[in-house]
Amino acid sequence: MAEGDIQPLRYPPVRWCRAAVLSAEEKGTVVKATDRAHWNEIGHGIAGRAITDTLKKTILEENDAAAF
């Protein structure tokens, strides 16, 4: 790969965010819309934070960098 190329992720993001959303739901947070099939704004926020946190950690580890 050339410098600057994006490498494929080691873990599918859905695994990171799904676990975080399920954990919040188990603790009593309402994470689903009224149709009970889709996440609501809170569920999407939890998922987004989980993906962001995991990507930051992965990038830092792969680049041996300090936290930003």
C-alpha positions as CSV (number, residue, x, y, z in Angstrom):
1,M,0.0,0.0,0.0
2,A,1.1,3.5,-0.8
3,E,1.5,6.1,1.9
4,G,-1.9,7.7,2.7
5,D,-3.9,4.7,1.4
6,I,-6.7,3.6,3.7
7,Q,-6.3,0.2,5.1
8,P,-9.3,-2.1,5.6
9,L,-10.7,-2.2,9.1
10,R,-9.8,-5.2,11.2
11,Y,-13.2,-5.4,12.8
12,P,-16.6,-4.5,11.3
13,P,-17.9,-1.3,12.9
14,V,-21.3,-2.8,13.4
15,R,-19.9,-5.1,16.1
16,W,-18.5,-2.1,18.0
17,C,-21.6,0.0,17.9
18,R,-24.1,-2.9,18.4
19,A,-22.5,-4.0,21.6
20,A,-22.6,-0.4,23.0
21,V,-26.2,0.1,22.1
22,L,-27.3,-3.2,23.5
23,S,-25.4,-2.5,26.7
24,A,-27.1,0.9,27.1
25,E,-30.5,-0.8,26.4
26,E,-29.9,-3.4,29.1
27,K,-29.2,-0.6,31.6
28,G,-32.6,1.0,30.8
29,T,-31.7,3.5,28.1
30,V,-34.4,3.8,25.4
31,V,-32.4,3.3,22.2
32,K,-35.1,2.2,19.8
33,A,-37.7,4.1,17.8
34,T,-41.4,3.5,18.4
35,D,-41.3,0.8,15.7
36,R,-38.9,-1.2,17.9
37,A,-36.9,-2.1,14.7
38,H,-34.7,1.0,14.4
39,W,-32.5,3.0,16.7
40,N,-33.7,6.4,17.8
41,E,-31.4,9.4,18.1
42,I,-30.0,8.2,21.4
43,G,-29.2,4.8,19.9
44,H,-27.5,6.4,16.9
45,G,-25.5,8.7,19.2
46,I,-24.3,5.8,21.3
47,A,-23.3,3.9,18.2
48,G,-21.5,6.9,16.7
49,R,-19.5,7.4,19.9
50,A,-18.5,3.7,20.0
51,I,-17.3,3.8,16.4
52,T,-15.4,7.0,17.0
53,D,-13.7,5.8,20.2
54,T,-12.7,2.5,18.6
55,L,-11.4,4.1,15.4
56,K,-9.4,6.6,17.5
57,K,-7.9,3.8,19.6
58,T,-7.1,1.7,16.5
59,I,-5.5,4.7,14.7
60,L,-3.4,5.6,17.7
61,E,-2.2,2.0,18.2
62,E,-1.4,1.5,14.5
63,N,0.6,4.7,14.5
64,D,2.2,4.4,18.0
65,A,0.8,7.9,18.7
66,A,-0.3,9.8,21.8
67,A,-4.0,10.3,22.4
68,F,-5.5,13.3,20.6
